[in-house]
Structures are given as C-alpha cells and as structure tokens.
Amino acid sequence: MAVADAHGLAHVTMRRVAADLGVEAMSLYHHVANKDALLDGLAEAVVQEVHDQVAATGSGAPDADWRATLRRRFLTARSVMLQHPWAPGLLGSRPAAPAALLAYYDEVLATMLDGGLSYRLAHRGLHAFGSLALGFAQELFPAPPADAAATTPSEAERAALAEAFPHLAAMTAAEIHDADGDVLGWCDSQTEFEFTLDLLLDGLERARSGED
C-alpha cells in the first residue's frame, strides 16, 4: 500500500515490494503465490480500511434515518479512496470480490432493510449505488493514458468530434474542470459524487414510501 501511495499501482511488483522490505524477491513467494495474489491482498486491505474507518465513525443514533447512515458510510469510504486514488482501479480489476467486500455490501443491505426497504427495492438500490457505496463513481469512459499529451487530438480532430457528437462536446466544454486534489476521475469530484448519492437516496426513499 505504501508503494502504491507513493509511486502508483504500476510500481507494486514483487521485485519492488521485496526491495522495500529489504529481502530477495523470491522470498515473497513463501507468503504469496504471485503478483495477482499480492494485488488480491492489497484489495482486501483497502476494503478492510474502509470497514475500519466506517466503524470508527460509528453507526449514528439507533433511530437515525437510513439515508443519513448510508450517506455517512459512503462518504467515509470516499475519504479512504481519496487517500489511495489507485484503489478504484484496483478494485475494478480483480477477478473475484474480496471477502471483506461481500461483508461490506451485506452491511449496506442490512441498513436499507432496517430502514423499511423490501428486498426487492434494496436489491435495486444496490445496483443503483454500484461503486458509490465504496466511495467512487465508475467512469463511463476509460481514463487517458499516462502520456495523454502525446495523444491529445488536434484542433481539426476536436472540431470533427464536436460535429459528430454535438451534445457530448457541448456538455464537456461546459462541465470540464481541473483536478483540484479532490477528484478521483474526470467525472468524480466531491460535488458530483454527493449530488448523485443524494439523488439516489431520496429516490429510493420515495419508492419505499410508495410501497407502504
């Protein structure tokens, strides 16, 4: 985790981790089978950190609104992701969900059920929240490569794109913002995250009231 925080996820290799530990790379294989196992362990550690941070904030008053409880949980998870901006990419790349992740979503589900949502509506809520429950928004388009400057479209290419996709181009021009130290992705600023989260929470509450 320290290597990823300091240098990025691409630098988390058996050789680099072993060097930081002051041991030979081959000695790591006594503890993990390969790099994939190392990354699986890192994913588990990140989710466990989310668990620990959520537990540290407390669950609030026993009669707290379920929306407030989930909002606090998801924003706490986001604080962890902001400390480890490589984590969303890592969690999205693992072929199997960490056990801690299943426990985390089970707690999210329990909060909705305790709030009066049916299993049917809570199931839809889980789908709607998606990665927001872990504190980040899944990007619609892939992030630009590290050498993005080398692939920046020319003025003519941008004009052609704007002509082909006028609405996307206009939205991008209106909404584009610089990274301000609080952005996990181009469309994952704190303001955008909270807007989407509140929209979903309020919508689910309206749907819950309609089931009563």
C-alpha angles and dihedrals in degrees: 000000000000091000092050092047093050102038111010134262094284089068093058097103131143090249095049095045091047091050091052089050092049095240138109116273092237090061090066090066088071086068106029129027097224145324092292089058089049091053091046088056091048091052090050090050093052093050090047089053089054089050091050094047092048090050090050092055091053128226096270127232116344090243095044116141109263090231092057090048094052093042091055091046094050094046089049089052088050091055087059092049091051089055089051107032090174091062099084090056092047095049091049092052101053115105093215130038114248113248089240089058092058090050090050094053090045088060091048089052091048091054092054093047091049087052091060101263117141121236088253094055094039089053090054089046092057090053091048094049095046110155092354086084088065094047104262139082118238107241116240092213128034118264116260116263121264090256092051091145089067092055100041108134118246123246090261092050091050090050091051091050091049090052093048096043106024098165095048090046093050092047092049092050091049098044106034113123137177121251105265100186089267100077126099092182142355091276099030108085120144092253093051092045094052093044092055093042094051091046091055096043093051092045092052091049091053090049090049091052089050091056093055 
